[in-house]
Amino acid sequence: MTDTGNDADLPEHVALNRKAWDGYAAEYVANGERSWAIAPGEEDWGIYGIPESELHLLPDDLHGLDAIELGCGTGYISAWMTRRGARVVGIDNSPKQLETARRLQQEHGMDFPLLLGNAERVPYPDGSFDFAISEYGAALWADPYAWIPEAARLLRPGGRLVFLTNHLLAYLAVRDIEAEGPPDGLMRRPMFGMHRIVWEDVPEAVEFHLSHGDWIRLLRSSGFDVEELLEPRPAADATTRAQYMTLDWARQWPCEEAWKARKRG
């Protein structure tokens, strides 16, 4: 595990999120262990476990490609890509998350680089990768106006970027304090001006949310063509451990969105 910078040099939101995710890490061990054991073709995504066969977030053929997971957490998506034949690098902001990833590497007999750092500044040369992906990770916890241009720098012409995060409607509708209950269909905050978000009941962490128009403008100005925006609907019998969302709400309005973009070249 390589440390790409000390905490004193980190932007404020990166330092806050590193400390926060070191605190959250133990809650994600069990999911990491489950997800590392998933076989190719059986992968699932997001808080409701939408099947890869429905979303197709991974390329059909990863053999021989260089891939990076931006905000890899416990590293299971990096493991999925390795099993599919990619040469993978994982980078994450939390030492504790990477401890779990390293242990699971050993248990599953895999060995790919795991970097301690953040997706806004990745220590690889321009054009090092063919594919970049983030399930939440950088897509939620890094500043998009920094990590999207960085992803473009890292990708070769024609390289693909895929990321999954909270849907715009979910951001607009969820309550400021999770204990007040799940969303009920009302819009609770304005869409205009969204970017850096600190929730009232989670002041130790910083999220980032953009409108769809802002995502499109940012992606295009960074050198990407948007290929697809997916708004998955969970199955009627889906379950989640997420406390901020209910299946009834997510079956009426999308709670997650997945973007697919390709670097122009």
C-alpha positions, 0 to 999 in steps of 0.5 A: 500500500503506497501513501501518496501524501500526508494528511497535512497536505490534503484539501480540507474535504479530503482530510475530513473524508479520510478520517470519516471513512476510517471510522466507517470502515468496520461497517463495510467489512462484511459487504466487502467479504461478500462482494469479493466472493462474487463470480464474473457475470454475477456482479451487482451494483448499488444499494439494491444490488442491481445485476450487472446483466442489467446495467452492463457497467463493466466492458464485455472484454477487459482482457489486457486492458489497464483499469483503475477504480477511483475510490476502491474501498474494500477493493471488490470491484477491482477484484471483479475486473482482475478476474475479467482479465484487466490489469487493475489499480485501486486507489482509496482515501481510507487506510482502514478500508485498504487494510480490508482490501489488502487482507481480501487480496491475500485470501483470494490470491490476488495481487494488484496495486492498492494506493492510499490517496484520492481520485483528485490527484492520482500518481500515474502518468497521462494516458495510463488507463483504458477504463476507470470506474467508481461506485460511489467512491470518488463519484460521491466523496471527491470534488467532481471539478477535480476528479473528472478532469483527473480521470480524463487525464488518466485515460487514453483516447477512447478510454471509458469512464463509468460511475454510479452515485446517488440520483439527483432526485434522491438528493433533492428529496432525502431528509437532512437528518436520517432519523426523521425517516425516509423520503416521502416524495417532497423536494426538500432542497433546491437543485440550483447551486448544488455541489459541496454538501455536508448533512446536518447529522453527518457533519464529519464528512463531505459529499458532492452532488451535481445536477444532470446538466452540470454533470454533462457540461463538466464531462464534455468540457473535460473531454468526454462524450456522454454515452448513457445515463442509467436510472436503475429501478430495483426489483420488487423484492430487492432489499437494502441496508441503507437507512435513508431510502425505502424500496417503495420510494426507489420503485417510484423514483430512481435513487441511483444514477450511473453514467457512461462516458468515453474520452474523445480522441 
